[in-house]
Amino acid sequence: NVLAPFEPKPYLYRISTAYNENFDPDFSPIPTSANDLPSLSEWNRTFVLAALEIWAGRRSPNQLARWCNSLTFQELLKCVGITKEVGKLRKIHIQEPLDGLCESTATVRFGNRVRAISIRFEGVDRRWLCTNLRML
């Protein structure tokens, strides 16, 4: 019998990113393991499609307010209507450097042009929270 090499599972990060937000210590965000959160592939797809509709001015940004930290949501508000059309999602590449942390890249087609979107989710308070969203 040949044993497979032992690969330790990444540890859950212990402190949520605050991004200059102040929290009462009793009510600060609680990191959540990916095992207790929705599927990343489906979550990424749903979130990116919603963001594309917001950037095209076809969806209210308030629909993603609960799923973004305040800094990311403020950036999202500034970008409402920056595209003329809703881009067509091509592929999403998902990485999990730590348990409860997701860094994704999506490729989107706008007519003849392909653009990339970078996204960072953190498992916080039993939900995925977007802490960074950029269209490159």
Backbone as JSON Lines, residues from 0, in Angstrom:
{"i":0,"aa":"N","n":[0.82,-1.18,0.0],"ca":[0.0,0.0,0.0],"c":[0.87,1.25,0.0]}
{"i":1,"aa":"V","n":[0.56,2.13,-0.91],"ca":[1.26,3.41,-0.97],"c":[0.33,4.46,-0.38]}
{"i":2,"aa":"L","n":[0.82,5.16,0.62],"ca":[0.01,6.2,1.25],"c":[0.15,7.52,0.5]}
{"i":3,"aa":"A","n":[-0.96,8.19,0.32],"ca":[-0.92,9.52,-0.31],"c":[-0.26,10.49,0.65]}
{"i":4,"aa":"P","n":[0.48,11.46,0.12],"ca":[1.13,12.43,1.01],"c":[0.08,13.23,1.79]}
{"i":5,"aa":"F","n":[0.39,13.5,3.02],"ca":[-0.51,14.26,3.89],"c":[-0.51,15.72,3.47]}
{"i":6,"aa":"E","n":[-1.69,16.27,3.21],"ca":[-1.82,17.68,2.89],"c":[-2.72,18.31,3.93]}
{"i":7,"aa":"P","n":[-2.16,19.14,4.8],"ca":[-2.98,19.76,5.83],"c":[-3.99,20.73,5.22]}
{"i":8,"aa":"K","n":[-5.17,20.77,5.79],"ca":[-6.2,21.7,5.35],"c":[-5.82,23.1,5.83]}
{"i":9,"aa":"P","n":[-6.01,24.13,4.99],"ca":[-5.67,25.48,5.43],"c":[-6.49,25.87,6.65]}
{"i":10,"aa":"Y","n":[-5.87,26.6,7.53],"ca":[-6.56,27.04,8.74],"c":[-7.5,28.21,8.45]}
{"i":11,"aa":"L","n":[-8.57,28.26,9.18],"ca":[-9.48,29.4,9.13],"c":[-8.73,30.61,9.65]}
{"i":12,"aa":"Y","n":[-8.76,31.71,8.9],"ca":[-8.12,32.91,9.41],"c":[-8.89,33.38,10.63]}
{"i":13,"aa":"R","n":[-8.22,33.98,11.55],"ca":[-8.81,34.27,12.86],"c":[-9.41,35.66,12.98]}
{"i":14,"aa":"I","n":[-9.0,36.62,12.16],"ca":[-9.48,37.99,12.29],"c":[-10.02,38.44,10.94]}
{"i":15,"aa":"S","n":[-11.25,38.94,10.92],"ca":[-11.83,39.46,9.69],"c":[-11.16,40.78,9.34]}
{"i":16,"aa":"T","n":[-11.06,41.07,8.05],"ca":[-10.49,42.32,7.6],"c":[-11.44,43.45,7.96]}
{"i":17,"aa":"A","n":[-10.95,44.5,8.59],"ca":[-11.81,45.59,9.05],"c":[-11.93,46.71,8.02]}
{"i":18,"aa":"Y","n":[-10.91,46.92,7.18],"ca":[-10.93,47.99,6.17],"c":[-11.35,49.32,6.78]}
{"i":19,"aa":"N","n":[-10.69,49.7,7.87],"ca":[-10.91,50.98,8.55],"c":[-12.31,51.17,9.11]}
{"i":20,"aa":"E","n":[-13.07,50.11,9.26],"ca":[-14.37,50.21,9.89],"c":[-14.19,49.96,11.38]}
{"i":21,"aa":"N","n":[-14.94,50.68,12.18],"ca":[-14.87,50.5,13.63],"c":[-16.02,49.64,14.09]}
{"i":22,"aa":"F","n":[-15.7,48.64,14.92],"ca":[-16.7,47.74,15.45],"c":[-16.61,47.71,16.96]}
{"i":23,"aa":"D","n":[-17.75,47.61,17.59],"ca":[-17.79,47.35,19.02],"c":[-17.22,45.94,19.2]}
{"i":24,"aa":"P","n":[-16.29,45.74,20.12],"ca":[-15.68,44.41,20.28],"c":[-16.69,43.28,20.47]}
{"i":25,"aa":"D","n":[-17.83,43.58,21.08],"ca":[-18.84,42.55,21.29],"c":[-19.59,42.2,20.01]}
{"i":26,"aa":"F","n":[-19.52,43.09,19.01],"ca":[-20.28,42.89,17.78],"c":[-19.39,42.88,16.55]}
{"i":27,"aa":"S","n":[-18.11,42.61,16.71],"ca":[-17.21,42.58,15.57],"c":[-17.51,41.36,14.7]}
{"i":28,"aa":"P","n":[-17.15,41.41,13.42],"ca":[-17.41,40.28,12.52],"c":[-16.74,39.0,13.01]}
{"i":29,"aa":"I","n":[-17.43,37.89,12.81],"ca":[-16.91,36.59,13.24],"c":[-16.55,35.78,12.0]}
{"i":30,"aa":"P","n":[-15.27,35.38,11.84],"ca":[-14.89,34.56,10.69],"c":[-15.67,33.25,10.66]}
{"i":31,"aa":"T","n":[-16.01,32.81,9.45],"ca":[-16.79,31.59,9.27],"c":[-16.07,30.67,8.3]}
{"i":32,"aa":"S","n":[-16.04,29.4,8.6],"ca":[-15.41,28.41,7.74],"c":[-16.19,28.24,6.44]}
{"i":33,"aa":"A","n":[-15.5,27.93,5.36],"ca":[-16.16,27.69,4.07],"c":[-17.12,26.52,4.14]}
{"i":34,"aa":"N","n":[-16.89,25.59,5.07],"ca":[-17.81,24.46,5.23],"c":[-19.2,24.89,5.65]}
{"i":35,"aa":"D","n":[-19.31,26.05,6.28],"ca":[-20.6,26.55,6.77],"c":[-21.2,27.61,5.86]}
{"i":36,"aa":"L","n":[-20.66,27.75,4.65],"ca":[-21.1,28.79,3.72],"c":[-21.6,28.17,2.41]}
{"i":37,"aa":"P","n":[-22.33,28.96,1.6],"ca":[-22.81,28.44,0.31],"c":[-21.65,28.05,-0.62]}
{"i":38,"aa":"S","n":[-21.97,27.22,-1.6],"ca":[-21.0,26.76,-2.6],"c":[-20.34,27.96,-3.29]}
{"i":39,"aa":"L","n":[-19.02,27.94,-3.36],"ca":[-18.3,29.07,-3.97],"c":[-18.57,29.22,-5.45]}
{"i":40,"aa":"S","n":[-18.68,28.15,-6.18],"ca":[-18.88,28.27,-7.63],"c":[-20.22,28.95,-7.94]}
{"i":41,"aa":"E","n":[-21.27,28.54,-7.26],"ca":[-22.58,29.14,-7.49],"c":[-22.62,30.57,-6.96]}
{"i":42,"aa":"W","n":[-22.01,30.78,-5.8],"ca":[-22.01,32.12,-5.2],"c":[-21.27,33.12,-6.08]}
{"i":43,"aa":"N","n":[-20.1,32.74,-6.58],"ca":[-19.34,33.63,-7.47],"c":[-20.14,33.98,-8.71]}
{"i":44,"aa":"R","n":[-20.74,32.99,-9.32],"ca":[-21.52,33.22,-10.54],"c":[-22.67,34.19,-10.29]}
{"i":45,"aa":"T","n":[-23.43,33.96,-9.23],"ca":[-24.57,34.82,-8.91],"c":[-24.11,36.25,-8.61]}
{"i":46,"aa":"F","n":[-23.04,36.38,-7.85],"ca":[-22.55,37.71,-7.47],"c":[-22.03,38.47,-8.69]}
{"i":47,"aa":"V","n":[-21.24,37.82,-9.54],"ca":[-20.69,38.49,-10.73],"c":[-21.81,38.92,-11.67]}
{"i":48,"aa":"L","n":[-22.8,38.07,-11.89],"ca":[-23.91,38.45,-12.77],"c":[-24.66,39.67,-12.23]}
{"i":49,"aa":"A","n":[-24.86,39.71,-10.92],"ca":[-25.52,40.86,-10.3],"c":[-24.67,42.12,-10.46]}
{"i":50,"aa":"A","n":[-23.36,42.01,-10.25],"ca":[-22.48,43.17,-10.4],"c":[-22.48,43.67,-11.84]}
{"i":51,"aa":"L","n":[-22.48,42.76,-12.81],"ca":[-22.53,43.17,-14.22],"c":[-23.8,43.95,-14.53]}
{"i":52,"aa":"E","n":[-24.92,43.51,-13.97],"ca":[-26.18,44.23,-14.18],"c":[-26.17,45.59,-13.5]}
{"i":53,"aa":"I","n":[-25.53,45.7,-12.35],"ca":[-25.41,46.99,-11.67],"c":[-24.54,47.93,-12.48]}
{"i":54,"aa":"W","n":[-23.4,47.44,-12.96],"ca":[-22.51,48.27,-13.76],"c":[-23.17,48.73,-15.06]}
{"i":55,"aa":"A","n":[-24.14,47.98,-15.55],"ca":[-24.87,48.38,-16.76],"c":[-26.09,49.24,-16.43]}
{"i":56,"aa":"G","n":[-26.35,49.47,-15.15],"ca":[-27.48,50.29,-14.75],"c":[-28.82,49.58,-14.81]}
{"i":57,"aa":"R","n":[-28.81,48.27,-14.83],"ca":[-30.05,47.5,-14.96],"c":[-30.51,46.85,-13.65]}
{"i":58,"aa":"R","n":[-29.76,47.05,-12.58],"ca":[-30.11,46.47,-11.28],"c":[-29.72,47.49,-10.21]}
{"i":59,"aa":"S","n":[-30.49,47.53,-9.15],"ca":[-30.19,48.43,-8.04],"c":[-28.99,47.9,-7.25]}
{"i":60,"aa":"P","n":[-28.02,48.77,-6.95],"ca":[-26.88,48.31,-6.16],"c":[-27.27,47.88,-4.75]}
{"i":61,"aa":"N","n":[-28.4,48.34,-4.27],"ca":[-28.84,47.96,-2.92],"c":[-29.06,46.46,-2.79]}
{"i":62,"aa":"Q","n":[-29.24,45.77,-3.91],"ca":[-29.43,44.32,-3.85],"c":[-28.17,43.58,-3.43]}
{"i":63,"aa":"L","n":[-27.01,44.23,-3.53],"ca":[-25.76,43.61,-3.09],"c":[-25.21,44.24,-1.81]}
{"i":64,"aa":"A","n":[-25.93,45.18,-1.23],"ca":[-25.44,45.89,-0.04],"c":[-25.13,44.94,1.11]}
{"i":65,"aa":"R","n":[-25.98,43.96,1.33],"ca":[-25.79,43.02,2.44],"c":[-24.58,42.12,2.23]}
{"i":66,"aa":"W","n":[-24.16,41.96,0.99],"ca":[-23.08,41.03,0.66],"c":[-21.73,41.72,0.43]}
{"i":67,"aa":"C","n":[-21.66,43.04,0.7],"ca":[-20.43,43.81,0.52],"c":[-20.1,44.54,1.81]}
{"i":68,"aa":"N","n":[-18.8,44.73,2.09],"ca":[-18.46,45.6,3.21],"c":[-18.7,47.04,2.75]}
{"i":69,"aa":"S","n":[-18.68,47.99,3.67],"ca":[-19.08,49.36,3.33],"c":[-18.18,50.01,2.29]}
{"i":70,"aa":"L","n":[-16.88,49.76,2.35],"ca":[-15.96,50.34,1.38],"c":[-16.22,49.81,-0.03]}
{"i":71,"aa":"T","n":[-16.41,48.52,-0.15],"ca":[-16.7,47.91,-1.45],"c":[-18.04,48.39,-1.98]}
{"i":72,"aa":"F","n":[-19.02,48.52,-1.12],"ca":[-20.34,49.0,-1.55],"c":[-20.26,50.45,-2.04]}
{"i":73,"aa":"Q","n":[-19.48,51.3,-1.38],"ca":[-19.32,52.68,-1.83],"c":[-18.68,52.73,-3.22]}
{"i":74,"aa":"E","n":[-17.7,51.87,-3.46],"ca":[-17.07,51.78,-4.78],"c":[-18.08,51.29,-5.83]}
{"i":75,"aa":"L","n":[-18.91,50.34,-5.45],"ca":[-19.92,49.83,-6.36],"c":[-20.9,50.93,-6.74]}
{"i":76,"aa":"L","n":[-21.3,51.76,-5.78],"ca":[-22.21,52.87,-6.06],"c":[-21.62,53.85,-7.08]}
{"i":77,"aa":"K","n":[-20.32,54.07,-7.01],"ca":[-19.66,55.0,-7.95],"c":[-19.64,54.46,-9.38]}
{"i":78,"aa":"C","n":[-19.78,53.13,-9.52],"ca":[-19.63,52.5,-10.83],"c":[-20.97,52.15,-11.5]}
{"i":79,"aa":"V","n":[-22.07,52.56,-10.92],"ca":[-23.38,52.25,-11.53],"c":[-23.44,52.89,-12.91]}
{"i":80,"aa":"G","n":[-23.77,52.1,-13.92],"ca":[-23.93,52.6,-15.28],"c":[-22.63,52.84,-16.03]}
{"i":81,"aa":"I","n":[-21.51,52.27,-15.6],"ca":[-20.24,52.53,-16.3],"c":[-20.13,51.76,-17.61]}
{"i":82,"aa":"T","n":[-20.94,50.73,-17.8],"ca":[-20.93,50.0,-19.07],"c":[-22.26,50.22,-19.79]}
{"i":83,"aa":"K","n":[-22.23,50.08,-21.09],"ca":[-23.44,50.28,-21.9],"c":[-24.28,49.02,-22.0]}
{"i":84,"aa":"E","n":[-23.64,47.9,-21.8],"ca":[-24.33,46.62,-21.92],"c":[-23.96,45.71,-20.76]}
{"i":85,"aa":"V","n":[-24.78,44.7,-20.54],"ca":[-24.46,43.69,-19.53],"c":[-23.49,42.72,-20.19]}
{"i":86,"aa":"G","n":[-22.31,42.59,-19.63],"ca":[-21.32,41.69,-20.2],"c":[-21.75,40.23,-20.08]}
{"i":87,"aa":"K","n":[-21.18,39.42,-20.95],"ca":[-21.47,37.98,-20.93],"c":[-20.35,37.26,-20.19]}
{"i":88,"aa":"L","n":[-20.72,36.6,-19.1],"ca":[-19.75,35.89,-18.27],"c":[-19.17,34.71,-19.04]}
{"i":89,"aa":"R","n":[-17.84,34.61,-19.07],"ca":[-17.17,33.51,-19.76],"c":[-16.71,32.45,-18.78]}
{"i":90,"aa":"K","n":[-15.76,32.79,-17.91],"ca":[-15.2,31.82,-16.96],"c":[-14.94,32.49,-15.63]}
{"i":91,"aa":"I","n":[-14.96,31.68,-14.58],"ca":[-14.58,32.14,-13.25],"c":[-13.5,31.18,-12.71]}
{"i":92,"aa":"H","n":[-12.41,31.76,-12.26],"ca":[-11.34,30.99,-11.64],"c":[-11.35,31.29,-10.15]}
{"i":93,"aa":"I","n":[-11.46,30.26,-9.34],"ca":[-11.61,30.41,-7.9],"c":[-10.4,29.84,-7.17]}
{"i":94,"aa":"Q","n":[-9.87,30.61,-6.24],"ca":[-8.78,30.16,-5.38],"c":[-9.21,30.33,-3.93]}
{"i":95,"aa":"E","n":[-8.84,29.39,-3.08],"ca":[-9.1,29.48,-1.64],"c":[-7.77,29.39,-0.91]}
{"i":96,"aa":"P","n":[-7.08,30.53,-0.73],"ca":[-5.78,30.47,-0.06],"c":[-5.88,30.05,1.4]}
{"i":97,"aa":"L","n":[-6.99,30.35,2.05],"ca":[-7.25,29.95,3.43],"c":[-8.71,29.55,3.55]}
{"i":98,"aa":"D","n":[-9.03,28.78,4.55],"ca":[-10.42,28.42,4.79],"c":[-11.21,29.68,5.13]}
{"i":99,"aa":"G","n":[-12.32,29.89,4.44],"ca":[-13.15,31.06,4.69],"c":[-12.7,32.28,3.91]}
{"i":100,"aa":"L","n":[-11.81,32.1,2.93],"ca":[-11.3,33.2,2.13],"c":[-11.3,32.76,0.67]}
{"i":101,"aa":"C","n":[-11.85,33.58,-0.21],"ca":[-11.94,33.24,-1.63],"c":[-11.45,34.42,-2.47]}
{"i":102,"aa":"E","n":[-10.56,34.14,-3.39],"ca":[-10.09,35.14,-4.35],"c":[-10.39,34.6,-5.74]}
{"i":103,"aa":"S","n":[-11.21,35.33,-6.48],"ca":[-11.67,34.86,-7.78],"c":[-11.35,35.87,-8.87]}
{"i":104,"aa":"T","n":[-11.24,35.34,-10.08],"ca":[-11.09,36.16,-11.27],"c":[-12.11,35.68,-12.28]}
{"i":105,"aa":"A","n":[-12.87,36.61,-12.83],"ca":[-13.86,36.26,-13.85],"c":[-13.5,36.96,-15.14]}
{"i":106,"aa":"T","n":[-13.7,36.28,-16.26],"ca":[-13.54,36.92,-17.56],"c":[-14.92,37.16,-18.15]}
{"i":107,"aa":"V","n":[-15.09,38.37,-18.72],"ca":[-16.39,38.81,-19.22],"c":[-16.21,39.39,-20.6]}
{"i":108,"aa":"R","n":[-17.13,39.06,-21.49],"ca":[-17.08,39.59,-22.86],"c":[-18.05,40.76,-22.99]}
{"i":109,"aa":"F","n":[-17.54,41.89,-23.49],"ca":[-18.34,43.06,-23.85],"c":[-18.14,43.28,-25.34]}
{"i":110,"aa":"G","n":[-19.08,42.79,-26.15],"ca":[-18.91,42.88,-27.61],"c":[-17.68,42.12,-28.04]}
{"i":111,"aa":"N","n":[-16.7,42.83,-28.64],"ca":[-15.46,42.19,-29.1],"c":[-14.35,42.24,-28.06]}
{"i":112,"aa":"R","n":[-14.63,42.83,-26.93],"ca":[-13.6,43.02,-25.91],"c":[-13.83,42.08,-24.72]}
{"i":113,"aa":"V","n":[-12.73,41.56,-24.17],"ca":[-12.79,40.72,-22.98],"c":[-12.13,41.48,-21.83]}
{"i":114,"aa":"R","n":[-12.82,41.52,-20.69],"ca":[-12.29,42.19,-19.5],"c":[-12.27,41.21,-18.34]}
{"i":115,"aa":"A","n":[-11.5,41.54,-17.34],"ca":[-11.4,40.69,-16.15],"c":[-11.98,41.4,-14.95]}
{"i":116,"aa":"I","n":[-12.52,40.61,-14.04],"ca":[-13.05,41.12,-12.78],"c":[-12.34,40.36,-11.66]}
{"i":117,"aa":"S","n":[-11.81,41.09,-10.7],"ca":[-11.21,40.43,-9.53],"c":[-12.15,40.63,-8.34]}
{"i":118,"aa":"I","n":[-12.29,39.57,-7.56],"ca":[-13.23,39.57,-6.45],"c":[-12.56,38.89,-5.26]}
{"i":119,"aa":"R","n":[-12.82,39.41,-4.09],"ca":[-12.35,38.76,-2.85],"c":[-13.55,38.63,-1.92]}
{"i":120,"aa":"F","n":[-13.79,37.41,-1.45],"ca":[-14.84,37.14,-0.49],"c":[-14.22,36.63,0.79]}
{"i":121,"aa":"E","n":[-14.79,37.03,1.91],"ca":[-14.39,36.5,3.2],"c":[-15.63,35.92,3.87]}
{"i":122,"aa":"G","n":[-15.46,34.78,4.49],"ca":[-16.55,34.18,5.24],"c":[-16.7,34.91,6.57]}
{"i":123,"aa":"V","n":[-17.77,35.66,6.69],"ca":[-17.99,36.48,7.87],"c":[-19.44,36.35,8.31]}
{"i":124,"aa":"D","n":[-19.66,36.12,9.58],"ca":[-21.02,36.06,10.15],"c":[-21.93,35.12,9.36]}
{"i":125,"aa":"R","n":[-21.38,33.96,9.0],"ca":[-22.12,32.88,8.32],"c":[-22.61,33.27,6.92]}
{"i":126,"aa":"R","n":[-21.87,34.14,6.24],"ca":[-22.18,34.49,4.85],"c":[-20.89,34.91,4.15]}
{"i":127,"aa":"W","n":[-20.89,34.85,2.81],"ca":[-19.76,35.36,2.05],"c":[-19.92,36.87,1.96]}
{"i":128,"aa":"L","n":[-18.87,37.6,2.28],"ca":[-18.87,39.06,2.25],"c":[-17.82,39.52,1.24]}
{"i":129,"aa":"C","n":[-18.23,40.31,0.26],"ca":[-17.3,40.81,-0.75],"c":[-16.5,41.96,-0.14]}
{"i":130,"aa":"T","n":[-15.18,41.81,-0.11],"ca":[-14.32,42.84,0.45],"c":[-13.49,43.53,-0.62]}
{"i":131,"aa":"N","n":[-13.61,43.09,-1.86],"ca":[-12.92,43.75,-2.97],"c":[-13.59,43.33,-4.27]}
{"i":132,"aa":"L","n":[-13.88,44.3,-5.12],"ca":[-14.51,44.05,-6.41],"c":[-13.98,45.07,-7.4]}
{"i":133,"aa":"R","n":[-13.29,44.61,-8.43],"ca":[-12.71,45.51,-9.43],"c":[-12.88,44.94,-10.83]}
{"i":134,"aa":"M","n":[-13.24,45.81,-11.77],"ca":[-13.22,45.41,-13.18],"c":[-11.93,46.01,-13.75]}
{"i":135,"aa":"L","n":[-11.13,45.14,-14.36],"ca":[-9.84,45.57,-14.91],"c":[-9.95,45.85,-16.39]}
